[in-house]
Amino acid sequence: MSTTKVAITLDENLLKRLDRLVKNRIFENRSRAIQEAVSEKLARLERSRLARECAKLDRNFEQTMAEEGLSVEAGEWPEY
């Protein structure tokens, strides 16, 4: 995986906390800690977006559509 350098500005207190984690070998360096933090945050945002989109669905409509699809396809399923 290729990487790109990025300059960021951090609050002094946040940087001290980050350095403490690196010093205690929780992370191998600042870059790795920030990569993991950004990755986790993006994943959380994506999950919450999916949850918001799912909340927009009409449960009854989706259930009806699923059941209709199953009843039509059930006769076409091969015997095992």
C-alpha positions as CSV (number, residue, x, y, z in Angstrom):
1,M,0.0,0.0,0.0
2,S,1.4,3.4,-0.9
3,T,1.4,6.2,1.6
4,T,1.4,10.0,1.3
5,K,2.8,12.5,3.8
6,V,0.3,14.9,5.2
7,A,0.9,17.8,7.6
8,I,-1.6,18.2,10.4
9,T,-2.0,20.6,13.3
10,L,-2.8,19.1,16.8
11,D,-3.7,20.6,20.1
12,E,-0.7,20.5,22.4
13,N,-2.5,18.4,25.0
14,L,-3.7,16.0,22.3
15,L,-0.1,15.6,21.1
16,K,1.2,14.9,24.6
17,R,-1.4,12.2,25.0
18,L,-0.5,10.7,21.6
19,D,3.2,10.8,22.5
20,R,2.5,9.0,25.8
21,L,0.8,6.2,23.8
22,V,3.8,5.9,21.5
23,K,6.2,6.0,24.5
24,N,4.2,3.2,26.1
25,R,4.5,1.2,22.8
26,I,0.7,1.2,22.3
27,F,1.6,2.5,18.8
28,E,5.0,2.2,17.0
29,N,4.9,5.9,16.1
30,R,2.7,9.0,15.7
31,S,1.9,8.2,12.1
32,R,0.7,4.8,12.9
33,A,-1.5,6.1,15.7
34,I,-3.1,8.7,13.5
35,Q,-3.6,6.3,10.7
36,E,-5.4,3.9,13.0
37,A,-7.5,6.7,14.5
38,V,-8.6,8.1,11.1
39,S,-9.3,4.6,9.8
40,E,-11.5,3.7,12.8
41,K,-13.3,7.1,12.6
42,L,-14.1,6.6,8.9
43,A,-15.3,3.1,9.5
44,R,-17.6,4.3,12.3
45,L,-19.0,7.1,10.1
46,E,-19.7,4.6,7.3
47,R,-21.5,2.2,9.7
48,S,-23.6,5.1,11.1
49,R,-24.4,6.2,7.5
50,L,-25.6,2.7,6.7
51,A,-27.7,2.7,9.8
52,R,-29.3,6.0,8.9
53,E,-30.0,4.7,5.4
54,C,-31.5,1.5,6.8
55,A,-33.7,3.5,9.1
56,K,-35.3,5.2,6.1
57,L,-36.6,1.9,4.8
58,D,-40.2,0.9,5.3
59,R,-40.1,-2.4,7.2
60,N,-43.4,-3.6,6.1
61,F,-42.7,-2.9,2.5
62,E,-39.3,-4.6,2.6
63,Q,-40.8,-7.6,4.3
64,T,-43.6,-7.9,1.7
65,M,-41.0,-7.6,-1.1
66,A,-38.8,-10.3,0.5
67,E,-41.7,-12.7,1.0
68,E,-42.9,-12.2,-2.6
69,G,-39.5,-12.9,-3.9
70,L,-39.2,-16.0,-1.8
71,S,-42.6,-17.4,-2.8
72,V,-41.8,-16.9,-6.5
73,E,-38.3,-18.3,-6.3
74,A,-39.1,-21.2,-3.9
75,G,-40.5,-23.4,-6.7
76,E,-37.4,-22.8,-8.8
77,W,-34.9,-23.9,-6.2
78,P,-33.2,-27.2,-7.0
79,E,-33.8,-30.3,-4.8
80,Y,-30.8,-31.5,-2.8
